């Protein structure tokens, strides 16, 4: 079932940004934690430079033109990602949704993060190492295994999930990697960046006993 963005308005959410180089897909993903009987939900936006679509389709054998036509991927003008365009699109989403924080990979994104901070968003660096990404990845795993994440069957996100491999360190921490160089996992990385922030916020919430006092019966 297609996810209706209208139903997500007013629910607190966390953004995740993975800004691409020339060959990747730029992803901005909103993660809505489960609340009031509603399952957790993910709303992704993807962008690729317009002038690279045909070449990528030929090289990667991935249906980019079809996804663009269906509205699952948006294009930015030219042959490299247009950060000003991405900025205005993220600001448009900020006007629609209650975005608490945006976690971002600092590589290549510092200027955009500064600009979005000026636009009133709370931007937080998420380092792309095992220590930072492992808890968020475990959380994602839990949501997927328990079928607790609504994603509306987005074909781009589904394709990226299929490309996802996991790398472990000696302490059993995990982080996302892709199986092959032509494959993309940008949307998953953006989702993990959002989850990294959401998990910290959830953990920092006072317990019901702290807010209400201990109720004796």
C-alpha positions in Angstrom: 0.0 0.0 0.0 1.3 3.4 -0.9 2.1 5.6 2.1 0.0 8.7 2.3 2.2 11.6 3.4 -0.8 13.6 4.5 -1.4 11.0 7.3 2.2 11.7 8.6 1.7 15.4 9.1 1.9 16.5 12.7 3.8 13.4 13.8 7.4 14.2 15.1 10.0 12.8 12.7 13.8 12.8 12.2 15.6 13.4 8.9 18.6 11.7 7.5 20.7 13.1 4.7 23.1 11.3 2.4 24.5 13.8 -0.1 25.9 12.1 -3.2 28.9 12.7 -5.3 28.4 12.6 -9.0 27.6 8.9 -9.4 25.5 8.3 -6.3 21.9 9.1 -5.5 21.2 11.8 -3.0 18.7 10.7 -0.4 16.8 12.6 2.3 14.7 10.3 4.4 12.2 11.1 7.1 11.7 8.6 9.9 8.6 8.8 11.9 8.9 6.8 15.2 5.9 4.6 16.2 3.3 6.7 18.1 -0.3 6.5 19.3 -0.9 3.1 17.8 0.7 4.0 14.5 3.6 1.9 13.2 7.0 3.6 12.5 7.1 5.0 9.0 9.7 6.1 6.5 9.3 8.7 3.8 12.2 8.9 1.3 13.1 11.5 -1.3 15.7 10.7 -3.9 17.5 12.9 -6.4 19.8 12.3 -9.3 21.3 14.8 -11.8 19.0 14.9 -14.9 21.9 14.7 -17.5 23.2 11.4 -16.1 20.1 9.3 -16.2 20.5 7.7 -19.7 24.2 6.9 -19.1 23.4 5.4 -15.7 20.5 3.4 -17.0 22.9 1.9 -19.7 25.7 1.2 -17.2 23.9 0.1 -14.1 20.9 -1.7 -15.7 18.6 -0.1 -13.1 15.2 1.4 -14.2 16.1 5.0 -13.3 14.0 6.5 -16.2 10.9 4.6 -15.1 11.4 5.6 -11.4 11.7 9.2 -12.5 8.6 9.0 -14.6 6.7 7.4 -11.7 7.9 10.1 -9.3 10.0 7.9 -7.1 13.2 9.8 -8.0 13.4 13.5 -8.7 16.0 15.1 -11.0 18.2 18.1 -10.4 19.3 20.2 -13.3 22.7 19.5 -14.9 25.1 16.6 -14.6 26.2 17.0 -10.9 23.9 17.2 -7.9 22.6 20.7 -7.4 22.9 21.5 -3.7 20.8 24.7 -3.9 17.9 22.7 -5.5 18.2 20.0 -2.7 18.2 22.8 -0.1 15.0 24.2 -1.4 13.3 20.8 -1.5 14.3 20.0 2.1 12.9 23.4 3.2 9.7 22.5 1.4 9.5 19.3 3.4 10.3 21.2 6.6 7.2 23.3 6.0 5.1 20.1 5.7 6.5 17.9 8.5 7.5 18.3 12.2 11.3 17.6 11.6 13.0 17.5 15.0 16.6 16.9 13.8 18.5 15.9 10.7 21.4 13.5 10.9 23.9 13.8 8.1 27.1 12.3 6.8 29.6 15.2 7.1 31.4 14.1 3.9 30.7 16.6 1.2 27.7 18.0 3.1 29.1 20.6 5.4 28.1 23.7 3.3 24.6 22.3 2.8 24.3 21.6 6.5 25.3 25.2 7.3 22.7 26.5 4.8 20.0 24.2 6.3 20.9 25.4 9.8 20.3 29.0 8.6 16.9 27.7 7.3 16.0 26.7 10.9 16.8 23.0 10.8 18.8 21.3 13.6 21.6 19.5 11.7 23.7 16.9 13.5 26.7 15.1 12.2 26.5 11.3 12.2 29.9 9.8 11.8 29.9 6.9 9.4 31.8 4.4 11.6 30.8 1.3 13.4 30.3 2.8 16.8 27.7 5.4 15.6 25.9 3.3 13.0 25.7 0.0 14.8 22.9 0.8 17.3 20.8 2.5 14.5 21.4 -0.5 12.2 20.3 -3.0 14.9 17.2 -0.8 15.4 16.4 -0.9 11.7 16.9 -4.7 11.7 14.4 -5.0 14.6 11.8 -2.9 12.8 12.2 -4.8 9.5 12.1 -8.3 11.1 9.1 -7.3 13.2 7.4 -5.8 10.1 7.0 -2.6 12.2 8.1 -0.2 9.5 5.7 1.3 6.9 7.5 2.2 3.7 4.7 2.0 1.2 6.6 -0.5 -1.0 8.8 2.3 -2.4 10.7 0.5 -5.3 13.9 2.5 -4.9 14.1 1.9 -1.2 13.3 -1.8 -1.8 16.1 -2.0 -4.4 18.5 -0.4 -2.0 17.5 -2.9 0.8 18.4 -5.6 -1.6 21.9 -4.1 -2.2 22.6 -3.9 1.5 25.4 -5.9 3.0 26.7 -5.8 6.6 30.2 -5.3 7.7 31.3 -6.3 11.3 34.1 -5.2 13.5 35.9 -7.3 16.2 33.3 -6.1 18.8 30.3 -7.3 16.7 29.4 -3.7 15.8 27.8 -3.4 12.3 27.7 -0.9 9.6 26.1 -0.8 6.1 28.1 -1.5 3.0 27.0 -2.3 -0.6 27.6 -5.6 -2.3 28.9 -4.2 -5.6 30.2 -0.9 -6.8 27.3 -0.3 -9.2 24.7 -0.7 -6.5 23.4 2.0 -4.3 22.4 2.1 -0.6 22.2 5.8 -0.1 18.6 5.7 1.1 19.5 3.1 3.7 22.4 5.2 4.9 20.1 8.2 5.1 17.6 6.2 7.1 20.3 5.0 9.5 21.4 8.6 10.0 17.8 9.5 10.9 17.5 6.5 13.2 20.7 7.4 14.9 19.2 10.7 16.0 15.7 9.3 16.7 17.1 6.6 19.0 19.1 9.1 21.0 16.1 11.3 21.5 14.0 8.3 22.5 16.6 7.2 25.0 16.8 10.7 26.5 13.1 10.9 27.2 12.3 10.8 30.9 10.4 7.7 32.0 6.8 7.9 32.9 7.8 7.6 36.6 10.1 10.6 36.4 7.4 12.7 34.8 4.4 11.6 36.9 6.1 10.6 40.1 5.8 7.0 41.4 2.2 6.1 41.8 1.6 4.0 44.9 -1.5 1.8 44.9 
